[in-house]
């Protein structure tokens, strides 16, 4: 999130849906840098899954 808000400061004020749509490609792009167990968790994640996870914060 920190990297995304640096490139898009308005993201802080965006809706959960907009944030999820911004996070999705970022996660997919950086997945190869994650530990293998985390890659397994995020391999099949969807934008809707991200929205749900963000709603718990």
MOPAC internal coordinates of N, CA, C and O (Angstrom, degrees):
PM7 1SCF
backbone

  N    0.0000 0     0.00 0     0.00 0    0    0    0
  C    1.4377 1     0.00 0     0.00 0    1    0    0
  C    1.5239 1   110.46 1     0.00 0    2    1    0
  O    1.2310 1   121.20 1   140.38 1    3    2    1
  N    1.3156 1   115.31 1   -39.62 1    3    2    1
  C    1.4614 1   119.52 1  -178.02 1    5    3    2
  C    1.5285 1   111.34 1   -59.38 1    6    5    3
  O    1.2310 1   120.63 1   135.34 1    7    6    5
  N    1.3340 1   116.40 1   -44.66 1    7    6    5
  C    1.4638 1   119.96 1   179.67 1    9    7    6
  C    1.5241 1   111.12 1   -64.86 1   10    9    7
  O    1.2310 1   120.56 1   140.35 1   11   10    9
  N    1.3161 1   116.53 1   -39.65 1   11   10    9
  C    1.4567 1   119.89 1  -179.65 1   13   11   10
  C    1.5243 1   112.13 1   -67.28 1   14   13   11
  O    1.2310 1   120.18 1   140.43 1   15   14   13
  N    1.3252 1   117.26 1   -39.57 1   15   14   13
  C    1.4622 1   118.85 1  -179.45 1   17   15   14
  C    1.5259 1   111.85 1   -72.27 1   18   17   15
  O    1.2310 1   120.19 1   156.39 1   19   18   17
  N    1.3198 1   117.23 1   -23.61 1   19   18   17
  C    1.4679 1   119.24 1   174.81 1   21   19   18
  C    1.5254 1   110.71 1   -68.72 1   22   21   19
  O    1.2310 1   120.61 1   141.42 1   23   22   21
  N    1.3328 1   116.44 1   -38.58 1   23   22   21
  C    1.4578 1   119.81 1  -179.91 1   25   23   22
  C    1.5227 1   111.79 1   -82.76 1   26   25   23
  O    1.2310 1   120.49 1   156.63 1   27   26   25
  N    1.3341 1   116.67 1   -23.37 1   27   26   25
  C    1.4581 1   121.37 1   179.84 1   29   27   26
  C    1.5248 1   109.31 1  -140.41 1   30   29   27
  O    1.2310 1   119.82 1   -96.36 1   31   30   29
  N    1.3356 1   117.94 1    83.64 1   31   30   29
  C    1.4702 1   121.39 1  -176.34 1   33   31   30
  C    1.5241 1   114.13 1   -58.91 1   34   33   31
  O    1.2310 1   119.80 1   152.92 1   35   34   33
  N    1.3128 1   117.99 1   -27.08 1   35   34   33
  C    1.4649 1   121.19 1   179.88 1   37   35   34
  C    1.5265 1   112.77 1   -72.33 1   38   37   35
  O    1.2310 1   120.41 1   168.43 1   39   38   37
  N    1.3112 1   116.83 1   -11.57 1   39   38   37
  C    1.4571 1   120.98 1   179.75 1   41   39   38
  C    1.5279 1   110.65 1   -60.37 1   42   41   39
  O    1.2310 1   120.41 1   150.42 1   43   42   41
  N    1.3057 1   116.82 1   -29.58 1   43   42   41
  C    1.4707 1   121.36 1   179.39 1   45   43   42
  C    1.5248 1   111.21 1   -57.61 1   46   45   43
  O    1.2310 1   120.49 1   146.64 1   47   46   45
  N    1.3150 1   116.68 1   -33.36 1   47   46   45
  C    1.4624 1   121.88 1  -177.26 1   49   47   46
  C    1.5325 1   112.58 1   -98.12 1   50   49   47
  O    1.2310 1   120.11 1  -174.70 1   51   50   49
  N    1.3069 1   117.39 1     5.30 1   51   50   49
  C    1.4620 1   121.97 1  -177.04 1   53   51   50
  C    1.5235 1   111.49 1   -80.31 1   54   53   51
  O    1.2310 1   121.80 1   -15.33 1   55   54   53
  N    1.3060 1   114.17 1   164.67 1   55   54   53
  C    1.4606 1   119.88 1   177.50 1   57   55   54
  C    1.5312 1   109.94 1   -73.14 1   58   57   55
  O    1.2310 1   121.08 1   -16.99 1   59   58   57
  N    1.3019 1   115.54 1   163.01 1   59   58   57
  C    1.4718 1   121.04 1   177.66 1   61   59   58
  C    1.5202 1   110.44 1   -58.24 1   62   61   59
  O    1.2310 1   120.43 1   140.97 1   63   62   61
  N    1.3127 1   116.79 1   -39.03 1   63   62   61
  C    1.4659 1   121.13 1  -179.82 1   65   63   62
  C    1.5274 1   110.99 1   -63.08 1   66   65   63
  O    1.2310 1   120.47 1   135.59 1   67   66   65
  N    1.3163 1   116.70 1   -44.41 1   67   66   65
  C    1.4689 1   120.55 1   179.37 1   69   67   66
  C    1.5250 1   110.94 1   -64.88 1   70   69   67
  O    1.2310 1   120.42 1   139.42 1   71   70   69
  N    1.3044 1   116.80 1   -40.58 1   71   70   69
  C    1.4669 1   120.55 1   178.44 1   73   71   70
  C    1.5183 1   110.36 1   -64.90 1   74   73   71
  O    1.2310 1   120.32 1   136.97 1   75   74   73
  N    1.3199 1   116.99 1   -43.03 1   75   74   73
  C    1.4692 1   120.87 1   178.64 1   77   75   74
  C    1.5230 1   111.22 1   -60.58 1   78   77   75
  O    1.2310 1   120.75 1   139.11 1   79   78   77
  N    1.3292 1   116.17 1   -40.89 1   79   78   77
  C    1.4726 1   120.27 1   178.57 1   81   79   78
  C    1.5277 1   111.41 1   -67.36 1   82   81   79
  O    1.2310 1   119.92 1   149.76 1   83   82   81
  N    1.3098 1   117.76 1   -30.24 1   83   82   81
  C    1.4706 1   121.03 1   176.84 1   85   83   82
  C    1.5266 1   110.68 1   -77.04 1   86   85   83
  O    1.2310 1   120.46 1   142.80 1   87   86   85
  N    1.3204 1   116.72 1   -37.20 1   87   86   85
  C    1.4638 1   120.81 1  -178.35 1   89   87   86
  C    1.5265 1   113.05 1   -71.95 1   90   89   87
  O    1.2310 1   120.38 1   144.35 1   91   90   89
  N    1.3123 1   116.87 1   -35.65 1   91   90   89
  C    1.4622 1   120.77 1  -174.78 1   93   91   90
  C    1.5328 1   113.29 1   -53.57 1   94   93   91
  O    1.2310 1   118.92 1   124.39 1   95   94   93
  N    1.3337 1   119.67 1   -55.61 1   95   94   93
  C    1.4714 1   118.33 1   179.65 1   97   95   94
  C    1.5297 1   112.18 1   -65.72 1   98   97   95
  O    1.2310 1   120.40 1   147.55 1   99   98   97
  N    1.3284 1   116.85 1   -32.45 1   99   98   97
  C    1.4606 1   120.77 1   178.43 1  101   99   98
  C    1.5337 1   110.15 1   -62.77 1  102  101   99
  O    1.2310 1   120.37 1   135.94 1  103  102  101
  N    1.3175 1   116.89 1   -44.06 1  103  102  101
  C    1.4738 1   121.36 1   178.45 1  105  103  102
  C    1.5171 1   109.96 1   -63.30 1  106  105  103
  O    1.2310 1   120.36 1   132.22 1  107  106  105
  N    1.3161 1   116.93 1   -47.78 1  107  106  105
  C    1.4727 1   120.42 1  -178.63 1  109  107  106
  C    1.5302 1   111.41 1   -62.37 1  110  109  107
  O    1.2310 1   120.60 1   141.24 1  111  110  109
  N    1.3225 1   116.46 1   -38.76 1  111  110  109
  C    1.4661 1   121.17 1  -179.31 1  113  111  110
  C    1.5252 1   112.29 1   -67.13 1  114  113  111
  O    1.2310 1   120.22 1   143.90 1  115  114  113
  N    1.3206 1   117.18 1   -36.10 1  115  114  113
  C    1.4610 1   121.64 1  -175.03 1  117  115  114
  C    1.5361 1   113.93 1  -101.98 1  118  117  115
  O    1.2310 1   120.39 1  -171.28 1  119  118  117
  N    1.3014 1   116.86 1     8.72 1  119  118  117
  C    1.4564 1   119.87 1  -175.99 1  121  119  118
  C    1.5299 1   112.41 1   -62.05 1  122  121  119
  O    1.2310 1   119.82 1   146.23 1  123  122  121
  N    1.3148 1   117.94 1   -33.77 1  123  122  121
  C    1.4665 1   119.99 1  -178.87 1  125  123  122
  C    1.5293 1   112.90 1   -67.90 1  126  125  123
  O    1.2310 1   120.10 1   167.41 1  127  126  125
  N    1.3296 1   117.41 1   -12.59 1  127  126  125
  C    1.4652 1   121.65 1   177.78 1  129  127  126
  C    1.5326 1   112.17 1   -91.02 1  130  129  127
  O    1.2310 1   120.61 1   171.47 1  131  130  129
  N    1.3176 1   116.44 1    -8.53 1  131  130  129
  C    1.4636 1   121.44 1  -179.14 1  133  131  130
  C    1.5235 1   110.27 1   -82.99 1  134  133  131
  O    1.2310 1   120.80 1   -25.23 1  135  134  133
  N    1.3278 1   116.08 1   154.77 1  135  134  133
  C    1.4655 1   119.05 1   171.85 1  137  135  134
  C    1.5326 1   109.59 1   -60.51 1  138  137  135
  O    1.2310 1   120.37 1   -25.35 1  139  138  137
  N    1.3099 1   116.90 1   154.65 1  139  138  137
  C    1.4606 1   122.45 1  -174.99 1  141  139  138
  C    1.5279 1   112.05 1   -56.28 1  142  141  139
  O    1.2310 1   120.09 1   138.65 1  143  142  141
  N    1.3322 1   117.44 1   -41.35 1  143  142  141
  C    1.4595 1   119.06 1  -179.07 1  145  143  142
  C    1.5298 1   111.68 1   -65.45 1  146  145  143
  O    1.2310 1   119.90 1   145.05 1  147  146  145
  N    1.3265 1   117.80 1   -34.95 1  147  146  145
  C    1.4591 1   120.71 1   176.74 1  149  147  146
  C    1.5270 1   111.10 1   -72.58 1  150  149  147
  O    1.2310 1   120.42 1   144.68 1  151  150  149
  N    1.3224 1   116.80 1   -35.32 1  151  150  149
  C    1.4596 1   119.98 1   176.17 1  153  151  150
  C    1.5196 1   110.25 1   -58.96 1  154  153  151
  O    1.2310 1   120.57 1   139.07 1  155  154  153
  N    1.3197 1   116.52 1   -40.93 1  155  154  153
  C    1.4633 1   120.75 1   179.38 1  157  155  154
  C    1.5275 1   110.86 1   -62.67 1  158  157  155
  O    1.2310 1   120.25 1   143.44 1  159  158  157
  N    1.3249 1   117.12 1   -36.56 1  159  158  157
  C    1.4628 1   120.89 1   179.36 1  161  159  158
  C    1.5250 1   111.86 1   -68.00 1  162  161  159
  O    1.2310 1   120.52 1   142.59 1  163  162  161
  N    1.3185 1   116.60 1   -37.41 1  163  162  161
  C    1.4636 1   121.08 1  -174.03 1  165  163  162
  C    1.5229 1   114.28 1   -96.80 1  166  165  163
  O    1.2310 1   119.75 1   173.81 1  167  166  165
  N    1.3142 1   118.09 1    -6.19 1  167  166  165
  C    1.4649 1   121.11 1  -174.69 1  169  167  166
  C    1.5280 1   112.30 1   -55.37 1  170  169  167
  O    1.2310 1   119.94 1   135.51 1  171  170  169
  N    1.3115 1   117.72 1   -44.49 1  171  170  169
  C    1.4696 1   121.20 1  -175.82 1  173  171  170
  C    1.5284 1   113.41 1  -108.36 1  174  173  171
  O    1.2310 1   120.30 1  -159.89 1  175  174  173
  N    1.3058 1   117.04 1    20.11 1  175  174  173
  C    1.4655 1   120.40 1  -177.96 1  177  175  174
  C    1.5286 1   110.26 1   -68.38 1  178  177  175
  O    1.2310 1   121.13 1   -34.55 1  179  178  177
  N    1.3139 1   115.44 1   145.45 1  179  178  177
  C    1.4620 1   121.34 1   177.92 1  181  179  178
  C    1.5291 1   108.76 1  -115.62 1  182  181  179
  O    1.2310 1   121.27 1   -10.94 1  183  182  181
  N    1.3176 1   115.17 1   169.06 1  183  182  181
  C    1.4639 1   120.14 1   177.03 1  185  183  182
  C    1.5239 1   109.05 1   -60.81 1  186  185  183
  O    1.2310 1   120.26 1   139.96 1  187  186  185
  N    1.3061 1   117.11 1   -40.04 1  187  186  185
  C    1.4724 1   121.29 1   179.47 1  189  187  186
  C    1.5314 1   110.67 1   -62.78 1  190  189  187
  O    1.2310 1   120.17 1   140.09 1  191  190  189
  N    1.3390 1   117.29 1   -39.91 1  191  190  189
  C    1.4673 1   120.70 1   176.82 1  193  191  190
  C    1.5290 1   110.37 1   -60.07 1  194  193  191
  O    1.2310 1   120.64 1   137.24 1  195  194  193
  N    1.3180 1   116.39 1   -42.76 1  195  194  193
  C    1.4640 1   121.11 1   179.67 1  197  195  194
  C    1.5270 1   109.94 1   -63.75 1  198  197  195
  O    1.2310 1   120.67 1   137.57 1  199  198  197
  N    1.3278 1   116.33 1   -42.43 1  199  198  197
  C    1.4672 1   119.83 1   177.18 1  201  199  198
  C    1.5272 1   110.91 1   -57.48 1  202  201  199
  O    1.2310 1   120.80 1   135.42 1  203  202  201
  N    1.3112 1   116.07 1   -44.58 1  203  202  201
  C    1.4603 1   120.38 1  -178.87 1  205  203  202
  C    1.5341 1   110.45 1   -64.66 1  206  205  203
  O    1.2310 1   120.20 1   137.20 1  207  206  205
  N    1.3161 1   117.22 1   -42.80 1  207  206  205
  C    1.4683 1   120.18 1   178.67 1  209  207  206
  C    1.5266 1   111.44 1   -63.52 1  210  209  207
  O    1.2310 1   120.43 1   139.83 1  211  210  209
  N    1.3144 1   116.79 1   -40.17 1  211  210  209
  C    1.4697 1   120.70 1   179.14 1  213  211  210
  C    1.5288 1   111.64 1   -66.55 1  214  213  211
  O    1.2310 1   120.50 1   148.97 1  215  214  213
  N    1.3042 1   116.66 1   -31.03 1  215  214  213
  C    1.4642 1   119.01 1  -178.12 1  217  215  214
  C    1.5238 1   112.33 1   -69.06 1  218  217  215
  O    1.2310 1   120.20 1   161.46 1  219  218  217
  N    1.3198 1   117.22 1   -18.54 1  219  218  217
  C    1.4556 1   120.80 1   178.34 1  221  219  218
  C    1.5199 1   112.32 1   -81.35 1  222  221  219
  O    1.2310 1   119.33 1   167.21 1  223  222  221
  N    1.3063 1   118.88 1   -12.79 1  223  222  221
  C    1.4681 1   122.41 1  -178.58 1  225  223  222
  C    1.4691 1   112.06 1   -83.86 1  226  225  223
  O    1.2310 1   120.10 1   180.00 1  227  226  225

